């Protein structure tokens, strides 16, 4: 099975909002016992590639699921493999 990836486009890995979203999603993912790899990207090239300026942007398995907020648990589950 392919590994699930959650990518977060963020102005910085130290951004408080990014940290808060990662912590919240991690708790949910751990509770559901799902294997997920997190990646934080702070590259302007990636922001342009995904055509977003609203940060943090949450991308699950290469699909944008939220811009500027934490997606719902249902939305997270629906986009995981």
N, C-alpha and C positions, 0 to 999 in steps of 0.2 A: 504494500500500500504506500502511496506517495505521502510524504510528510506534509502536514499542514503548516503554512507560514502566515504569520501576522506581521505585516510591515507597517511601521508607523513613520510617516513623513513628519519631521519635527524641526523647529528652528534650531534645537540643540538637544542632545541626549540628557542634559541637565534641566530641561524645561519642566517646571512643576506640573503643568497640565499633562504632559506626556507621561511623567512618572505616575501620576494619579490614575490615568487611564490604563497603563500597563499593570499596575498593582491590582486594579479592579478586575480587569480581564483575566489576569493570572489566577486570581482566587476562584473565579468562575470556572476556568478551564481545568484547574486542579480538582475542583469539586466534581466535575463531570468526567474526570479521568481521561482527558483527551491529550494526545501528544501534539504539541505545537512548538514551533520555533519562532522566536521573536527577533525582529530586526528593526533597528532605528536608523533612518536615513536622514541626513541633514544637508544633502547635496542639492544645489540649485538646479542642476541638470535633471535630477529625478523629479523635482517639483514641476518642471516644464514637461517632462515625459508624461506625467500623470495629469497635467493640465489643472493643477490646483494651487491656490495661494492661501487657502483656508487651512490653518494648521492647528493642532495635529490632524493629519488625515490618516484614517485607519483603512488598511488594505488587507483583505483576507484572500489568500490564494489568488493574487493578482487582480482582485476585483475591489474597487473602492466601495466601502460599506458605510463610511461616516466621515464627515468633514467638520472638525472643531468640537466634536463631542464623542462620548463613548456610545457605541451602538448597543442596542438591546440584546439581551441574552438570546432571544429568538433569532435575531438577525445574525448573531455570531454563529450559532449552531447551524442555521440554514446555509451558511457559506463555507462551512468546514466539510472536509471529505469524510 
